[in-house]
Amino acid sequence: MWGITLIVAAFVLGLIAFSFVVGAPVFAVPIGIAGIVAIGAFDMSRRRRQSKQMHDLRDKAKAESIDFTERDRETLVSD
């Protein structure tokens, strides 16, 4: 969550800094919003890719059978 906080803080500080120049907020606000949208889209794409990779790994793990040795069976027995 700190990434979003950092982006919002940078956006607010940028607006404050540019508010001292006449007309700069007119350019800063759309550029800032476009930057936030671009970073959000990139982050969503990365998360979707990671989620798909995790799903594929889970499917692969389900497909593989596990062969336990006799020693493994001894340690798995609950008392």
Summary of the structure (lengths in Angstrom):
residues: 79
radius of gyration: 25.2
end to end distance: 44.1
largest distance: 79.0
contacts: 146
relative contact order: 0.07
helix: 81%
strand: 0%
